[in-house]
Amino acid sequence: MTDGMLRAPAEVKYAEELDWLESIDDSPKPFSWRLSPRMVRLFVLGSERADGLDREVKQKWFGDRSFVERAIVTLASDRGLLLIGDPGTGKSWLAELLSAAVSRNSTLVVQGTAGTTEDHIKYSWNVSMVIAKGQSRESMIPSPIMTAMEAGVIGRFEELTRSTSDVQDALISILSEKYVSIPELDDDNIVFAKPGFSIIATANSRDRGVNDLSSALKRRFNFVRIPVVTNKRSEAEIVRFRTEELLRRHQIELELPPTLLDVLLQSFADLRAAAASATSDDEKLESALSTAEQIGVLEDAILHSRFFGDATLRPETLGGSLVGSLARRSPEDLAILNKFWHGVVEPRSKKDKGGPWEGFLEGGRQAISTLS
């Protein structure tokens, strides 16, 4: 079913599992939810032995259970949910999983940008139909948010703070009154939200000052702050989970050596520590050094090994991919990485004679030399 899709949405990818959870779910469900809050949590966080299920449900989002529970409780109320955190903390993935579990539709999405308009939140018009027959409900093009209202499901708004203040304010009446007026029509000119409608928005905490939310809009949302994953074990699980998905999608048979995963995790931890102790932005990499960027580095190394190597992931390739992925500014980022390679990676390679740090050192050096 997913063969013709570059990336299947969660409700398609996990359709069989969602069907099974729905078939055994005997707990009360709010509104028109497809799964109960308990089953939504289980779908997102995975099953445990104490759940007493006949089959295992794999964990799909790695983070504190309390964040997921608070998000689910918010969706069961009449308030919107705002997931806020640094880039790469899994906000969008959590929003998609929650929408898939609650509504079996995670694709009603508005992407916030400087070019997002009020029409993207409410509605627009099919110009040719308006010319031919005039303005009517048939000639109206509902936004993803309006579609969610009419269906009583969840709508999503990605990167809310990147849209302008007038666009953000268009959400206030939707979240407060739960309807949209259509002044162009004389009849049938109000779209009311059905029970079950809610909005999950995400915001990048590094975008503060871009288009800050008004206090009125803030009051309409419950905030759930998603922290950066600092636990090495949890981060390793996330990277491994996403990498296994990548290998399946590309039909690649390639083993991820645990020692190389350790090298990647340790390198990012060291780079984060260096960024935290930096006294100016010029001493920090432009990269946010998020878990998502670790996955990107590993994906680059795996695909390079698959197409231009011998299908074996080597430390030299990983080192080159890390430099190539993180060196975005020249000469600033290259200077920072060069300092890191000499001050951190080189001493580690000397202690790890014959180990992966030696190859990692060499691969990174070659990449820095090429880019300089």
C-alpha positions as a Markdown table, in Angstrom:
| # | Residue | x | y | z |
|---|---|---|---|---|
| 1 | Met | 0.0 | 0.0 | 0.0 |
| 2 | Thr | 3.0 | 2.3 | 0.6 |
| 3 | Asp | 5.0 | 1.3 | -2.5 |
| 4 | Gly | 3.9 | 4.3 | -4.5 |
| 5 | Met | 4.6 | 6.8 | -1.8 |
| 6 | Leu | 8.0 | 8.4 | -1.1 |
| 7 | Arg | 7.0 | 8.9 | 2.5 |
| 8 | Ala | 3.7 | 7.4 | 3.7 |
| 9 | Pro | 1.9 | 9.2 | 6.5 |
| 10 | Ala | 1.7 | 7.5 | 9.8 |
| 11 | Glu | -1.9 | 6.4 | 9.4 |
| 12 | Val | -1.0 | 4.6 | 6.2 |
| 13 | Lys | 2.4 | 3.3 | 7.4 |
| 14 | Tyr | 0.9 | 1.8 | 10.6 |
| 15 | Ala | -2.6 | 1.1 | 9.2 |
| 16 | Glu | -2.7 | -2.6 | 10.2 |
| 17 | Glu | -1.5 | -1.8 | 13.7 |
| 18 | Leu | -4.1 | 1.0 | 14.1 |
| 19 | Asp | -6.8 | -1.3 | 12.9 |
| 20 | Trp | -5.8 | -3.9 | 15.5 |
| 21 | Leu | -5.7 | -1.4 | 18.3 |
| 22 | Glu | -9.1 | -0.1 | 17.4 |
| 23 | Ser | -10.5 | -3.7 | 17.3 |
| 24 | Ile | -9.4 | -4.4 | 20.9 |
| 25 | Asp | -10.0 | -0.9 | 22.3 |
| 26 | Asp | -12.9 | -1.0 | 24.9 |
| 27 | Ser | -12.0 | 2.1 | 26.8 |
| 28 | Pro | -14.1 | 5.3 | 26.5 |
| 29 | Lys | -13.3 | 7.6 | 23.6 |
| 30 | Pro | -13.7 | 11.4 | 23.6 |
| 31 | Phe | -15.9 | 12.8 | 20.7 |
| 32 | Ser | -15.2 | 11.0 | 17.4 |
| 33 | Trp | -11.8 | 9.7 | 18.3 |
| 34 | Arg | -10.8 | 6.4 | 16.6 |
| 35 | Leu | -8.8 | 5.3 | 19.7 |
| 36 | Ser | -9.1 | 6.0 | 23.4 |
| 37 | Pro | -6.5 | 8.1 | 25.1 |
| 38 | Arg | -5.0 | 5.0 | 26.6 |
| 39 | Met | -4.6 | 3.4 | 23.2 |
| 40 | Val | -3.3 | 6.6 | 21.6 |
| 41 | Arg | -0.5 | 6.7 | 24.2 |
| 42 | Leu | 0.2 | 3.0 | 23.7 |
| 43 | Phe | 0.4 | 3.6 | 19.9 |
| 44 | Val | 2.9 | 6.5 | 20.3 |
| 45 | Leu | 5.1 | 5.1 | 23.1 |
| 46 | Gly | 4.8 | 1.4 | 22.5 |
| 47 | Ser | 3.5 | -1.5 | 24.6 |
| 48 | Glu | 4.9 | -2.9 | 27.8 |
| 49 | Arg | 4.5 | -6.4 | 29.3 |
| 50 | Ala | 2.1 | -5.0 | 31.9 |
| 51 | Asp | -0.3 | -4.0 | 29.1 |
| 52 | Gly | -1.1 | -7.6 | 28.6 |
| 53 | Leu | -1.4 | -7.4 | 24.8 |
| 54 | Asp | -1.3 | -10.4 | 22.4 |
| 55 | Arg | 1.3 | -8.6 | 20.2 |
| 56 | Glu | 4.0 | -6.0 | 20.6 |
| 57 | Val | 3.4 | -2.4 | 19.7 |
| 58 | Lys | 6.7 | -0.7 | 18.8 |
| 59 | Gln | 7.7 | 2.6 | 20.3 |
| 60 | Lys | 7.5 | 5.3 | 17.6 |
| 61 | Trp | 8.4 | 8.5 | 19.6 |
| 62 | Phe | 11.1 | 8.6 | 22.2 |
| 63 | Gly | 10.6 | 11.1 | 25.0 |
| 64 | Asp | 9.1 | 11.5 | 28.4 |
| 65 | Arg | 5.7 | 9.8 | 28.9 |
| 66 | Ser | 4.3 | 12.9 | 30.7 |
| 67 | Phe | 4.7 | 15.0 | 27.5 |
| 68 | Val | 2.6 | 12.6 | 25.5 |
| 69 | Glu | 0.0 | 12.3 | 28.2 |
| 70 | Arg | -0.3 | 16.0 | 28.6 |
| 71 | Ala | -0.7 | 16.4 | 24.8 |
| 72 | Ile | -3.4 | 13.7 | 24.6 |
| 73 | Val | -5.3 | 15.3 | 27.5 |
| 74 | Thr | -5.1 | 18.7 | 25.8 |
| 75 | Leu | -6.6 | 17.3 | 22.6 |
| 76 | Ala | -9.5 | 15.8 | 24.6 |
| 77 | Ser | -10.3 | 19.4 | 25.8 |
| 78 | Asp | -11.4 | 22.4 | 23.8 |
| 79 | Arg | -8.0 | 23.9 | 23.7 |
| 80 | Gly | -5.4 | 23.8 | 21.0 |
| 81 | Leu | -2.0 | 22.1 | 21.5 |
| 82 | Leu | 1.3 | 23.8 | 20.9 |
| 83 | Leu | 4.4 | 21.7 | 20.8 |
| 84 | Ile | 7.4 | 23.9 | 21.2 |
| 85 | Gly | 11.1 | 23.1 | 21.3 |
| 86 | Asp | 14.4 | 23.2 | 19.5 |
| 87 | Pro | 14.8 | 21.9 | 15.9 |
| 88 | Gly | 15.0 | 18.2 | 15.6 |
| 89 | Thr | 13.2 | 17.3 | 18.9 |
| 90 | Gly | 10.5 | 15.4 | 17.2 |
| 91 | Lys | 7.6 | 17.9 | 17.4 |
| 92 | Ser | 6.2 | 17.3 | 14.0 |
| 93 | Trp | 6.6 | 13.5 | 14.2 |
| 94 | Leu | 4.7 | 13.6 | 17.5 |
| 95 | Ala | 2.0 | 15.8 | 16.0 |
| 96 | Glu | 1.7 | 13.4 | 13.1 |
| 97 | Leu | 1.5 | 10.3 | 15.3 |
| 98 | Leu | -1.2 | 11.9 | 17.5 |
| 99 | Ser | -3.3 | 12.9 | 14.5 |
| 100 | Ala | -3.0 | 9.5 | 13.0 |
| 101 | Ala | -4.1 | 7.7 | 16.2 |
| 102 | Val | -6.9 | 10.1 | 17.1 |
| 103 | Ser | -8.3 | 10.9 | 13.6 |
| 104 | Arg | -6.6 | 8.4 | 11.2 |
| 105 | Asn | -5.7 | 11.5 | 9.2 |
| 106 | Ser | -2.5 | 13.4 | 9.7 |
| 107 | Thr | -2.4 | 15.2 | 6.3 |
| 108 | Leu | -4.6 | 18.2 | 7.1 |
| 109 | Val | -1.5 | 20.5 | 7.5 |
| 110 | Val | -0.8 | 24.2 | 7.0 |
| 111 | Gln | 2.9 | 25.1 | 6.8 |
| 112 | Gly | 3.7 | 28.4 | 8.4 |
| 113 | Thr | 6.0 | 30.6 | 6.3 |
| 114 | Ala | 6.3 | 34.3 | 5.6 |
| 115 | Gly | 4.1 | 33.7 | 2.6 |
| 116 | Thr | 1.2 | 31.9 | 4.5 |
| 117 | Thr | -2.0 | 33.9 | 4.2 |
| 118 | Glu | -5.3 | 33.9 | 5.9 |
| 119 | Asp | -6.7 | 32.0 | 3.0 |
| 120 | His | -4.5 | 29.0 | 3.9 |
| 121 | Ile | -6.2 | 28.9 | 7.3 |
| 122 | Lys | -9.8 | 29.6 | 6.3 |
| 123 | Tyr | -10.8 | 29.3 | 2.6 |
| 124 | Ser | -10.3 | 30.5 | -0.9 |
| 125 | Trp | -12.3 | 30.4 | -4.2 |
| 126 | Asn | -12.2 | 28.4 | -7.4 |
| 127 | Val | -12.0 | 31.4 | -9.7 |
| 128 | Ser | -13.3 | 29.6 | -12.8 |
| 129 | Met | -16.4 | 28.3 | -10.9 |
| 130 | Val | -17.0 | 31.7 | -9.4 |
| 131 | Ile | -17.0 | 33.3 | -12.9 |
| 132 | Ala | -19.3 | 30.6 | -14.3 |
| 133 | Lys | -21.8 | 30.2 | -11.4 |
| 134 | Gly | -21.0 | 32.8 | -8.8 |
| 135 | Gln | -19.8 | 32.4 | -5.2 |
| 136 | Ser | -21.2 | 29.3 | -3.5 |
| 137 | Arg | -20.2 | 26.6 | -1.1 |
| 138 | Glu | -19.4 | 24.5 | -4.2 |
| 139 | Ser | -17.0 | 27.1 | -5.6 |
| 140 | Met | -15.3 | 27.5 | -2.2 |
| 141 | Ile | -11.9 | 25.8 | -1.5 |
| 142 | Pro | -11.7 | 24.9 | 2.2 |
| 143 | Ser | -8.4 | 25.1 | 3.9 |
| 144 | Pro | -7.0 | 22.0 | 5.7 |
| 145 | Ile | -8.1 | 23.6 | 9.0 |
| 146 | Met | -11.6 | 24.2 | 7.7 |
| 147 | Thr | -11.7 | 20.6 | 6.4 |
| 148 | Ala | -10.7 | 19.4 | 9.9 |
| 149 | Met | -13.5 | 21.5 | 11.4 |
| 150 | Glu | -16.1 | 20.0 | 9.1 |
| 151 | Ala | -14.9 | 16.5 | 9.7 |
| 152 | Gly | -14.4 | 16.8 | 13.5 |
| 153 | Val | -10.8 | 15.7 | 13.3 |
| 154 | Ile | -7.3 | 17.2 | 14.0 |
| 155 | Gly | -5.8 | 19.9 | 11.9 |
| 156 | Arg | -2.1 | 20.7 | 12.1 |
| 157 | Phe | -0.2 | 24.0 | 11.8 |
| 158 | Glu | 3.6 | 23.6 | 11.3 |
| 159 | Glu | 6.0 | 26.4 | 12.4 |
| 160 | Leu | 3.3 | 28.7 | 13.7 |
| 161 | Thr | 5.7 | 31.5 | 14.7 |
| 162 | Arg | 7.1 | 31.8 | 11.1 |
| 163 | Ser | 3.7 | 33.1 | 9.8 |
| 164 | Thr | 2.9 | 36.8 | 10.2 |
| 165 | Ser | 0.8 | 38.1 | 13.2 |
| 166 | Asp | -2.4 | 38.7 | 11.1 |
| 167 | Val | -2.3 | 35.1 | 9.9 |
| 168 | Gln | -1.8 | 33.9 | 13.5 |
| 169 | Asp | -4.7 | 36.0 | 14.7 |
| 170 | Ala | -7.0 | 34.3 | 12.2 |
| 171 | Leu | -6.7 | 31.3 | 14.4 |
| 172 | Ile | -8.0 | 33.1 | 17.5 |
| 173 | Ser | -11.7 | 33.0 | 16.4 |
| 174 | Ile | -11.4 | 29.4 | 15.2 |
| 175 | Leu | -10.0 | 28.3 | 18.5 |
| 176 | Ser | -12.4 | 30.4 | 20.6 |
| 177 | Glu | -15.7 | 30.3 | 18.7 |
| 178 | Lys | -15.1 | 27.0 | 16.8 |
| 179 | Tyr | -16.6 | 28.3 | 13.6 |
| 180 | Val | -15.7 | 30.3 | 10.5 |
| 181 | Ser | -17.9 | 32.9 | 8.9 |
| 182 | Ile | -18.1 | 33.3 | 5.1 |
| 183 | Pro | -19.3 | 36.9 | 4.6 |
| 184 | Glu | -19.3 | 36.4 | 0.8 |
| 185 | Leu | -22.3 | 34.1 | 1.0 |
| 186 | Asp | -25.9 | 35.0 | 2.0 |
| 187 | Asp | -27.0 | 31.5 | 3.0 |
| 188 | Asp | -25.1 | 28.6 | 4.5 |
| 189 | Asn | -22.4 | 31.1 | 5.4 |
| 190 | Ile | -21.0 | 29.6 | 8.7 |
| 191 | Val | -18.9 | 26.5 | 9.0 |
| 192 | Phe | -19.2 | 25.0 | 12.5 |
| 193 | Ala | -16.5 | 22.7 | 14.0 |
| 194 | Lys | -17.8 | 19.3 | 14.8 |
| 195 | Pro | -16.9 | 17.6 | 18.1 |
| 196 | Gly | -13.4 | 16.1 | 17.9 |
| 197 | Phe | -11.9 | 19.1 | 16.1 |
| 198 | Ser | -8.7 | 20.4 | 17.5 |
| 199 | Ile | -5.4 | 22.0 | 16.3 |
| 200 | Ile | -1.9 | 20.8 | 16.9 |
| 201 | Ala | 0.6 | 23.5 | 16.2 |
| 202 | Thr | 4.4 | 23.4 | 16.4 |
| 203 | Ala | 6.8 | 26.2 | 17.0 |
| 204 | Asn | 10.6 | 26.4 | 16.9 |
| 205 | Ser | 11.9 | 27.9 | 20.2 |
| 206 | Arg | 14.9 | 29.3 | 18.2 |
| 207 | Asp | 12.4 | 31.4 | 16.2 |
| 208 | Arg | 11.7 | 33.7 | 19.1 |
| 209 | Gly | 11.4 | 37.3 | 17.9 |
| 210 | Val | 10.5 | 36.2 | 14.3 |
| 211 | Asn | 6.7 | 36.5 | 14.8 |
| 212 | Asp | 5.9 | 36.2 | 18.5 |
| 213 | Leu | 2.5 | 34.8 | 19.4 |
| 214 | Ser | 0.1 | 37.4 | 20.9 |
| 215 | Ser | -1.1 | 36.9 | 24.4 |
| 216 | Ala | -4.6 | 36.3 | 23.1 |
| 217 | Leu | -3.4 | 33.4 | 20.9 |
| 218 | Lys | -1.2 | 32.0 | 23.7 |
| 219 | Arg | -4.3 | 31.7 | 25.9 |
| 220 | Arg | -6.0 | 29.5 | 23.3 |
| 221 | Phe | -3.2 | 26.9 | 23.4 |
| 222 | Asn | -1.8 | 24.5 | 26.0 |
| 223 | Phe | 2.0 | 24.5 | 25.7 |
| 224 | Val | 4.0 | 21.3 | 25.8 |
| 225 | Arg | 7.7 | 22.0 | 25.7 |
| 226 | Ile | 9.7 | 19.2 | 24.1 |
| 227 | Pro | 13.3 | 19.3 | 25.4 |
| 228 | Val | 16.4 | 18.3 | 23.5 |
| 229 | Val | 17.2 | 14.6 | 24.1 |
| 230 | Thr | 20.3 | 14.5 | 26.2 |
| 231 | Asn | 20.2 | 11.0 | 27.4 |
| 232 | Lys | 22.7 | 9.0 | 25.3 |
| 233 | Arg | 20.7 | 5.8 | 25.4 |
| 234 | Ser | 17.4 | 7.5 | 24.3 |
| 235 | Glu | 19.2 | 9.3 | 21.6 |
| 236 | Ala | 20.8 | 6.1 | 20.3 |
| 237 | Glu | 17.3 | 4.5 | 20.2 |
| 238 | Ile | 15.9 | 7.3 | 18.1 |
| 239 | Val | 18.8 | 7.3 | 15.7 |
| 240 | Arg | 18.7 | 3.5 | 15.4 |
| 241 | Phe | 14.9 | 3.5 | 14.9 |
| 242 | Arg | 15.0 | 6.1 | 12.1 |
| 243 | Thr | 18.0 | 4.5 | 10.5 |
| 244 | Glu | 16.2 | 1.1 | 10.3 |
| 245 | Glu | 13.3 | 2.9 | 8.6 |
| 246 | Leu | 15.7 | 4.4 | 6.1 |
| 247 | Leu | 17.3 | 1.0 | 5.3 |
| 248 | Arg | 13.9 | -0.6 | 4.8 |
| 249 | Arg | 12.7 | 2.3 | 2.6 |
| 250 | His | 15.8 | 2.0 | 0.3 |
| 251 | Gln | 15.9 | -1.8 | 0.6 |
| 252 | Ile | 19.4 | -1.6 | 1.7 |
| 253 | Glu | 21.0 | -4.5 | 3.6 |
| 254 | Leu | 23.7 | -2.8 | 5.7 |
| 255 | Glu | 24.7 | -3.4 | 9.3 |
| 256 | Leu | 25.1 | -0.4 | 11.6 |
| 257 | Pro | 28.1 | -1.2 | 13.8 |
| 258 | Pro | 27.4 | -0.2 | 17.4 |
| 259 | Thr | 30.9 | 1.3 | 17.7 |
| 260 | Leu | 30.2 | 3.7 | 14.8 |
| 261 | Leu | 26.9 | 4.8 | 16.4 |
| 262 | Asp | 28.9 | 5.5 | 19.6 |
| 263 | Val | 31.4 | 7.6 | 17.7 |
| 264 | Leu | 28.5 | 9.6 | 16.1 |
| 265 | Leu | 26.7 | 10.2 | 19.4 |
| 266 | Gln | 29.9 | 11.1 | 21.2 |
| 267 | Ser | 30.9 | 13.5 | 18.5 |
| 268 | Phe | 27.6 | 15.4 | 18.7 |
| 269 | Ala | 27.8 | 15.4 | 22.5 |
| 270 | Asp | 31.3 | 17.0 | 22.3 |
| 271 | Leu | 30.2 | 19.5 | 19.7 |
| 272 | Arg | 27.2 | 20.5 | 21.9 |
| 273 | Ala | 29.5 | 21.0 | 24.9 |
| 274 | Ala | 31.8 | 23.2 | 22.8 |
| 275 | Ala | 28.8 | 25.2 | 21.6 |
| 276 | Ala | 27.5 | 25.6 | 25.2 |
| 277 | Ser | 30.9 | 27.0 | 26.3 |
| 278 | Ala | 31.3 | 29.3 | 23.3 |
| 279 | Thr | 31.3 | 33.1 | 24.0 |
| 280 | Ser | 29.9 | 34.2 | 20.7 |
| 281 | Asp | 27.9 | 32.9 | 17.7 |
| 282 | Asp | 31.0 | 32.9 | 15.5 |
| 283 | Glu | 32.4 | 30.2 | 17.8 |
| 284 | Lys | 29.3 | 28.0 | 17.3 |
| 285 | Leu | 28.3 | 25.9 | 14.4 |
| 286 | Glu | 25.3 | 27.1 | 12.5 |
| 287 | Ser | 23.8 | 23.7 | 12.9 |
| 288 | Ala | 21.5 | 23.1 | 15.9 |
| 289 | Leu | 23.3 | 19.8 | 16.5 |
| 290 | Ser | 19.9 | 18.1 | 16.9 |
| 291 | Thr | 19.1 | 14.4 | 16.9 |
| 292 | Ala | 17.5 | 14.9 | 13.5 |
| 293 | Glu | 20.8 | 16.2 | 12.2 |
| 294 | Gln | 22.6 | 13.1 | 13.6 |
| 295 | Ile | 20.1 | 11.0 | 11.6 |
| 296 | Gly | 20.9 | 13.1 | 8.5 |
| 297 | Val | 24.6 | 12.5 | 8.9 |
| 298 | Leu | 24.1 | 8.8 | 9.3 |
| 299 | Glu | 21.7 | 8.7 | 6.3 |
| 300 | Asp | 24.3 | 10.5 | 4.2 |
| 301 | Ala | 27.0 | 8.0 | 5.2 |
| 302 | Ile | 24.8 | 5.0 | 4.6 |
| 303 | Leu | 23.7 | 6.1 | 1.1 |
| 304 | His | 27.3 | 7.0 | 0.2 |
| 305 | Ser | 28.5 | 3.6 | 1.3 |
| 306 | Arg | 25.6 | 1.9 | -0.7 |
| 307 | Phe | 26.2 | 3.8 | -3.9 |
| 308 | Phe | 29.9 | 4.6 | -4.0 |
| 309 | Gly | 31.4 | 2.1 | -1.6 |
| 310 | Asp | 31.2 | -1.6 | -0.9 |
| 311 | Ala | 27.9 | -1.5 | 1.1 |
| 312 | Thr | 29.9 | -1.4 | 4.3 |
| 313 | Leu | 29.6 | 1.6 | 6.6 |
| 314 | Arg | 33.1 | 2.7 | 7.5 |
| 315 | Pro | 34.3 | 5.3 | 10.0 |
| 316 | Glu | 36.1 | 7.3 | 7.2 |
| 317 | Thr | 32.7 | 7.7 | 5.4 |
| 318 | Leu | 31.0 | 8.7 | 8.6 |
| 319 | Gly | 33.7 | 11.3 | 9.4 |
| 320 | Gly | 33.4 | 12.8 | 5.9 |
| 321 | Ser | 29.6 | 12.9 | 6.1 |
| 322 | Leu | 29.6 | 14.6 | 9.5 |
| 323 | Val | 31.9 | 17.4 | 8.1 |
| 324 | Gly | 30.0 | 17.7 | 4.9 |
| 325 | Ser | 26.6 | 17.9 | 6.7 |
| 326 | Leu | 27.7 | 20.4 | 9.4 |
| 327 | Ala | 30.0 | 22.7 | 7.5 |
| 328 | Arg | 27.4 | 25.3 | 6.2 |
| 329 | Arg | 29.3 | 28.5 | 6.6 |
| 330 | Ser | 32.7 | 29.1 | 5.1 |
| 331 | Pro | 35.1 | 29.8 | 6.7 |
| 332 | Glu | 33.5 | 29.9 | 10.2 |
| 333 | Asp | 32.1 | 26.4 | 10.4 |
| 334 | Leu | 35.2 | 24.9 | 8.8 |
| 335 | Ala | 37.4 | 26.6 | 11.3 |
| 336 | Ile | 35.3 | 25.3 | 14.2 |
| 337 | Leu | 35.3 | 21.7 | 12.8 |
| 338 | Asn | 39.0 | 21.9 | 12.2 |
| 339 | Lys | 39.6 | 22.9 | 15.8 |
| 340 | Phe | 37.3 | 20.1 | 17.0 |
| 341 | Trp | 39.1 | 17.5 | 14.8 |
| 342 | His | 42.5 | 18.5 | 16.2 |
| 343 | Gly | 41.5 | 19.1 | 19.8 |
| 344 | Val | 39.0 | 16.3 | 20.3 |
| 345 | Val | 38.9 | 13.7 | 17.6 |
| 346 | Glu | 42.7 | 13.4 | 17.2 |
| 347 | Pro | 43.4 | 12.7 | 20.9 |
| 348 | Arg | 40.6 | 10.1 | 20.9 |
| 349 | Ser | 42.1 | 8.3 | 17.9 |
| 350 | Lys | 45.4 | 8.1 | 19.6 |
| 351 | Lys | 43.8 | 6.4 | 22.6 |
| 352 | Asp | 41.8 | 4.1 | 20.3 |
| 353 | Lys | 44.6 | 2.5 | 18.2 |
| 354 | Gly | 43.1 | 0.3 | 15.6 |
| 355 | Gly | 39.6 | 1.4 | 16.5 |
| 356 | Pro | 36.9 | 3.5 | 14.6 |
| 357 | Trp | 38.2 | 6.8 | 15.8 |
| 358 | Glu | 41.3 | 6.5 | 13.6 |
| 359 | Gly | 39.3 | 6.1 | 10.4 |
| 360 | Phe | 36.8 | 8.8 | 11.6 |
| 361 | Leu | 39.7 | 11.2 | 12.1 |
| 362 | Glu | 41.1 | 10.6 | 8.6 |
| 363 | Gly | 37.7 | 10.9 | 6.9 |
| 364 | Gly | 36.9 | 14.2 | 8.6 |
| 365 | Arg | 40.4 | 15.6 | 7.8 |
| 366 | Gln | 40.0 | 14.8 | 4.1 |
| 367 | Ala | 36.6 | 16.4 | 4.0 |
| 368 | Ile | 37.8 | 19.6 | 5.8 |
| 369 | Ser | 40.8 | 19.8 | 3.4 |
| 370 | Thr | 38.5 | 19.4 | 0.4 |
| 371 | Leu | 36.1 | 22.1 | 1.5 |
| 372 | Ser | 38.8 | 24.5 | 2.6 |
